[in-house]
Amino acid sequence: MPRRVLVLATVAAALAVVAIELVIRWVATEPQALPASIRRTAARPDGPLPTLWSVPAYRLVDQEGKTRTPEDLRHSVWVADFIFTSCKSICPVLSAKMVQVQRAIPDARLKFVSFSVDPERDTPEALRAYAKRWAPDETRWTLLATTKDSLAELAKGMKTFVERQPDPDATVHTGELFLIDDRGRVRGLYSTDGDSFAQLVPDARRLLGELGTASAATETRSAGREDGGLLYRQLGCAGCHDVPAVAPSLAGLAGRTVMLADGRTTTATTEYLRESILDPAAKVVATYPPSMPGYRGHVTDAQLAALLEHLQGLKAPAGTATATAVAGEGAAVDPVCGMSIHAGPDTLHVTHDGRTVYFCSEHCRDRFVANPSAFAR
């Protein structure tokens, strides 16, 4: 073989080896690019769930200050996600989906684990407050604090990504739910919408069925009248709507004028509240992202009626604005959310450019003060 041909062949072989190595490393470190047929088990509903990889070893502290390891979850099927308690985007959606699965499958053998991606601020105390806000009666949900090093190892072992920024609120992380079997093996990845999430519950039930006889449910649901206040907490409504920075407050909402994202206004009637629960994307409130999951198919007619009754009875905290049916003397419009409010001495207000501006809540006032020009009308 001529020397030049031999050299070229050698170089080509070396490049091929390097290329293969790069592909291997890319697959190992960039799991978000895995084929959809692997990442979405909905593509193979009748066959066995794929075994993707094993959960890495970890030793982390939970919201009660107890040390936890994967061994604590042996003989359990579990659903995991990555969140941080001050997140205002994907995390509330993930937690709402967690709550939906918790209600759909009350089997005590199904556990739930949330790994924090904010080592600096998510202390056990912060995680405990977050869990109490979202699902105060759920004993199967473990929230785990991390350190910078343990988070990096965990993300690598779970073949996912966490991109931490100088500003913790700007942290980017996976928005998927992981389904894990009793041997600590990841058996499915699910997004929070569409067919992918819809497949999570039947897949979890399938893995539970492989464990044998079902255990007792974690809760006994009353056959009597539904409790709207309890549903408000159990469905995760309080997790978002009791934090105005995340979602609009529902306290005192009934009967108020609401500004929608498309510029229209509507009145918070019973029908509006019903539609907001079943199909929240239909009328998104101005200044808030369309992140609320719909509960159509997740609540019964009786539960929906009880929840609506509870929402209509929620009173606005003292010091917040009261609703006005029509514009007139003493009426004002919150420039942030567009809500019609009473312009009284006890209503939250600030002076800007020589005029008094009124607000329905501290959240709207604070947003206005931070950037008044953004809400010029």
Secondary structure as GFF3:
##gff-version 3
##sequence-region A 1 377
A	DSSP	alpha_helix	3	29	.	.	.	ID=ss1
A	DSSP	three_ten_helix	31	33	.	.	.	ID=ss2
A	DSSP	alpha_helix	36	39	.	.	.	ID=ss3
A	DSSP	three_ten_helix	41	43	.	.	.	ID=ss4
A	DSSP	beta_strand	53	54	.	.	.	ID=ss5
A	DSSP	beta_strand	60	62	.	.	.	ID=ss6
A	DSSP	beta_strand	67	68	.	.	.	ID=ss7
A	DSSP	three_ten_helix	70	73	.	.	.	ID=ss8
A	DSSP	beta_strand	77	83	.	.	.	ID=ss9
A	DSSP	alpha_helix	90	104	.	.	.	ID=ss10
A	DSSP	beta_strand	110	116	.	.	.	ID=ss11
A	DSSP	alpha_helix	124	134	.	.	.	ID=ss12
A	DSSP	beta_strand	141	145	.	.	.	ID=ss13
A	DSSP	alpha_helix	148	157	.	.	.	ID=ss14
A	DSSP	beta_strand	162	163	.	.	.	ID=ss15
A	DSSP	three_ten_helix	168	170	.	.	.	ID=ss16
A	DSSP	beta_strand	172	173	.	.	.	ID=ss17
A	DSSP	beta_strand	177	180	.	.	.	ID=ss18
A	DSSP	beta_strand	185	190	.	.	.	ID=ss19
A	DSSP	alpha_helix	194	211	.	.	.	ID=ss20
A	DSSP	alpha_helix	228	234	.	.	.	ID=ss21
A	DSSP	alpha_helix	237	241	.	.	.	ID=ss22
A	DSSP	beta_strand	257	259	.	.	.	ID=ss23
A	DSSP	beta_strand	265	267	.	.	.	ID=ss24
A	DSSP	alpha_helix	270	278	.	.	.	ID=ss25
A	DSSP	three_ten_helix	280	282	.	.	.	ID=ss26
A	DSSP	alpha_helix	301	313	.	.	.	ID=ss27
A	DSSP	beta_strand	331	333	.	.	.	ID=ss28
A	DSSP	beta_strand	340	342	.	.	.	ID=ss29
A	DSSP	beta_strand	349	352	.	.	.	ID=ss30
A	DSSP	beta_strand	355	358	.	.	.	ID=ss31
A	DSSP	alpha_helix	362	370	.	.	.	ID=ss32
A	DSSP	three_ten_helix	372	375	.	.	.	ID=ss33
###
